[in-house]
Amino acid sequence: MNRRLIAYVSILLFLGCSKTKSADPVVTADPLINIKSVTLSRNSSSAITFPFYVTLNKASSKEVRVDYKTVNGTADDNDYTQKSGTLTIPANQTSAEIDISVKNDSLRETDKVFYLQLSNPANAKLSGSGEATGTILCNGTYLPVSDSGYTAPAGYPGLSLVWSDEFNDQNINSNTWNYETGAGGWGNNELENYTNTTSNAYITKGGYMVIEARKELDGSYTSARLQTKGNKGFTYGRMDIRAKLPKTKGIWPAIWMLGSNISSTPWPACGEIDIMELLGHQPNTVYGTMHWGQAGQGSVHVGNSYVLSGEDFSQKFHVFSIIWNSSKIEWYVDNVRYFTGNKSDVTGNYPFDKPFFFLLNVAIGGNWPGAPDGSTVFPQRMIVDYVRVYQ
């Protein structure tokens, strides 16, 4: 027999007698369980649901189960309804939801957190710690306010109350106050973004308007700036504003006025009357100033400061006033005069004989107070009891 044929037959016999080895089974890795944190604002009138979404990075042919429970952080049973149990994700699906009920409350306070923890997964593994955070934004408009402090008389001899806002409505009066919004530094390298939301300006029980400067979760700063341009403008008179002021590094509250003709006569030619300014790191000192100058250029100004003895302006209400006539403007704290700016002090065009409108704001950072630092505390609030004009 041909040697090649013999070799070929031998190979066939060998292959036929050998056993085929089965392939090793393919091992499929368990899916990973992820849980997403939730941040929502608390409702003042009814409970809301915080939906925690639990997802798998891939579908499984088996049912996936995992235990869960809520854990208190700064939030407790007064803030949300605790819950525990076992979550099931059916086979071939990749998500499910755990709903936690957060109780209603109108109190404005520091935001609160609780945690949702996963454990004991079946047919899956936890990704990371298996914990999510529920952040309750406590942005209600009820802020307990002590009314202690100086109270101005209801009237003055020879003067009549021509306009006031006592802030007794539920909302800020949009027929009086306009919101100025946005960022960009506002000409002073300020850091805040001014908004038109109740996070930053609102009326609270007792008849107070609150302007609140905040550091948001993303590290940005927000506040509010309101003015009466086009709605309320005044020439001469006595202006009384009763307010309690913030106190911390990098905060700059102001109660002030600008010439109503600012659109056609740019600052500082329109004139500026700073009824009150305060630097948060000097909380016992307020400043009163009058500014003027050529349009589009730096201002010329005169002013003075008032130092409160034995306390600071964050502790009680004080009344900040000007008495303004055709020849001078006088500045007062609690009816104590501390500066007079005379018409003779003003060089060039005299702008303080025309209508001016009000502005109320709390700036963050800027050229004068400097930026917030590690000592700065948020939120900070300027609380205004009333604005009154007598003529």
RAQUIMO-V64694 format. One record per residue. N is the residue number from 1. RES is the residue in one letter. PHI is phi as a letter, one per 30 degrees, with the letter a starting at -180 (none if undefined). Layout:
n	res	phi
N	RES	PHI
N	RES	PHI
This chain:
n	res	phi
1	M	none
2	N	e
3	R	e
4	R	d
5	L	d
6	I	d
7	A	d
8	Y	d
9	V	d
10	S	d
11	I	d
12	L	d
13	L	d
14	F	d
15	L	d
16	G	d
17	C	d
18	S	d
19	K	d
20	T	d
21	K	d
22	S	d
23	A	d
24	D	d
25	P	d
26	V	d
27	V	c
28	T	c
29	A	d
30	D	d
31	P	d
32	L	c
33	I	c
34	N	c
35	I	b
36	K	c
37	S	d
38	V	b
39	T	b
40	L	b
41	S	d
42	R	d
43	N	c
44	S	d
45	S	c
46	S	a
47	A	d
48	I	b
49	T	c
50	F	c
51	P	d
52	F	c
53	Y	c
54	V	c
55	T	b
56	L	c
57	N	d
58	K	a
59	A	d
60	S	b
61	S	d
62	K	c
63	E	d
64	V	c
65	R	b
66	V	a
67	D	d
68	Y	b
69	K	a
70	T	d
71	V	b
72	N	d
73	G	c
74	T	d
75	A	d
76	D	b
77	D	d
78	N	d
79	D	c
80	Y	a
81	T	c
82	Q	d
83	K	a
84	S	b
85	G	l
86	T	b
87	L	c
88	T	c
89	I	c
90	P	e
91	A	e
92	N	i
93	Q	c
94	T	b
95	S	a
96	A	a
97	E	b
98	I	c
99	D	c
100	I	c
101	S	d
102	V	c
103	K	d
104	N	d
105	D	a
106	S	c
107	L	d
108	R	d
109	E	a
110	T	d
111	D	e
112	K	b
113	V	b
114	F	b
115	Y	b
116	L	c
117	Q	c
118	L	c
119	S	a
120	N	h
121	P	d
122	A	b
123	N	i
124	A	a
125	K	b
126	L	d
127	S	c
128	G	i
129	S	d
130	G	i
131	E	b
132	A	b
133	T	c
134	G	c
135	T	c
136	I	c
137	L	d
138	C	c
139	N	c
140	G	d
141	T	c
142	Y	c
143	L	b
144	P	d
145	V	b
146	S	d
147	D	c
148	S	d
149	G	k
150	Y	d
151	T	b
152	A	d
153	P	d
154	A	d
155	G	a
156	Y	b
157	P	e
158	G	i
159	L	b
160	S	c
161	L	d
162	V	c
163	W	a
164	S	a
165	D	b
166	E	c
167	F	h
168	N	c
169	D	d
170	Q	d
171	N	b
172	I	d
173	N	d
174	S	d
175	N	d
176	T	c
177	W	c
178	N	c
179	Y	c
180	E	c
181	T	b
182	G	j
183	A	c
184	G	j
185	G	j
186	W	h
187	G	i
188	N	b
189	N	h
190	E	d
191	L	c
192	E	d
193	N	c
194	Y	d
195	T	c
196	N	c
197	T	c
198	T	d
199	S	d
200	N	c
201	A	a
202	Y	a
203	I	c
204	T	c
205	K	e
206	G	j
207	G	i
208	Y	b
209	M	c
210	V	c
211	I	c
212	E	c
213	A	c
214	R	b
215	K	c
216	E	d
217	L	d
218	D	d
219	G	j
220	S	d
221	Y	c
222	T	b
223	S	a
224	A	b
225	R	b
226	L	c
227	Q	b
228	T	c
229	K	e
230	G	i
231	N	c
232	K	b
233	G	b
234	F	b
235	T	c
236	Y	i
237	G	k
238	R	c
239	M	c
240	D	c
241	I	b
242	R	c
243	A	a
244	K	c
245	L	c
246	P	d
247	K	a
248	T	a
249	K	d
250	G	i
251	I	c
252	W	b
253	P	d
254	A	b
255	I	b
256	W	a
257	M	b
258	L	b
259	G	d
260	S	d
261	N	c
262	I	d
263	S	d
264	S	c
265	T	b
266	P	d
267	W	e
268	P	c
269	A	d
270	C	d
271	G	j
272	E	b
273	I	c
274	D	c
275	I	d
276	M	a
277	E	b
278	L	b
279	L	c
280	G	e
281	H	d
282	Q	b
283	P	d
284	N	c
285	T	b
286	V	c
287	Y	b
288	G	b
289	T	b
290	M	c
291	H	c
292	W	a
293	G	k
294	Q	d
295	A	e
296	G	i
297	Q	c
298	G	d
299	S	d
300	V	c
301	H	a
302	V	b
303	G	a
304	N	a
305	S	b
306	Y	b
307	V	c
308	L	d
309	S	d
310	G	i
311	E	a
312	D	b
313	F	d
314	S	d
315	Q	d
316	K	b
317	F	d
318	H	b
319	V	c
320	F	c
321	S	b
322	I	b
323	I	c
324	W	b
325	N	b
326	S	d
327	S	c
328	K	a
329	I	b
330	E	c
331	W	c
332	Y	b
333	V	b
334	D	h
335	N	i
336	V	c
337	R	d
338	Y	b
339	F	a
340	T	b
341	G	c
342	N	c
343	K	e
344	S	d
345	D	d
346	V	c
347	T	c
348	G	i
349	N	d
350	Y	c
351	P	c
352	F	c
353	D	b
354	K	b
355	P	d
356	F	b
357	F	c
358	F	d
359	L	b
360	L	b
361	N	a
362	V	b
363	A	d
364	I	b
365	G	i
366	G	j
367	N	d
368	W	d
369	P	d
370	G	i
371	A	d
372	P	e
373	D	b
374	G	d
375	S	d
376	T	d
377	V	c
378	F	b
379	P	d
380	Q	b
381	R	b
382	M	c
383	I	c
384	V	c
385	D	d
386	Y	a
387	V	b
388	R	b
389	V	b
390	Y	c
391	Q	b
